[in-house]
Amino acid sequence: MKLTPPNVLMDPSQAWYNDIIANHYDEADKVVQALLDTTETDANGCMVTPTVEPRKVRFRGQQDRAYRFVYCILHRFAATRDQVVRHRCHNRRCVNPDHLIEGSRADNVRDERDRKASGVDYRLL
């Protein structure tokens, strides 16, 4: 569990996730499970939301992208705005926890460059 100590300055995203993990985890986990139940699994194992763009989740007065919410809740990770949740499958509508990893913005740029150069090897997911 990666909770931030209370005396450390946090950005709003990190403070929100820290509060959810510390005080509202069970409720957030139910939202995640309900979200996962509304997806369709495609041939690549992606759990795709029935939306055109990446789905968003509203929880306790704030919203975030669904895939980021799923990752942060299931991994009890209080992400800052500078920390990104990357898709190993490169499908931004996918919320499959097995396809999501944390990283930096630079990692995300490298992922996209590598995908354009080599494609996605779905056998590695």
C-alpha positions, 0 to 999 in steps of 0.5 A: 500500500502506497499511502502518503504520510499526512504531513507531506504536501500532496497534489489534489489527485494524490490527496483524493486517492489517499482519502479514498484508500484510507476512508472509503476503500470498500465503497470505491472497490464496489464502484470498480467491480460494477465498472468492470461488470459493464465491460465487454472483453475483446479478442485481445483480452481488453475489458472495453467500456461501452463508450467512444472515448475513455470512460470517466468515473465520478466518486465523492465529488471528483472524477478521473479516467476509469482506467486510472481509477481502477488501477489506483483503487485495486493497487491502493495507489495514491497517484499524483497528477504527474504519475500516469497509468499506462495501457500495455495494450494501448487501448484507452477504453480498456480497464482490464487491471492486467493491462494497466501499469503505472509510469511516468509521462516519459514512459507513456511517450516511449510506449506510444513510439514503440507501438507505432514502430512495432505494434502490440504483441498481445501474447505478452499481455 
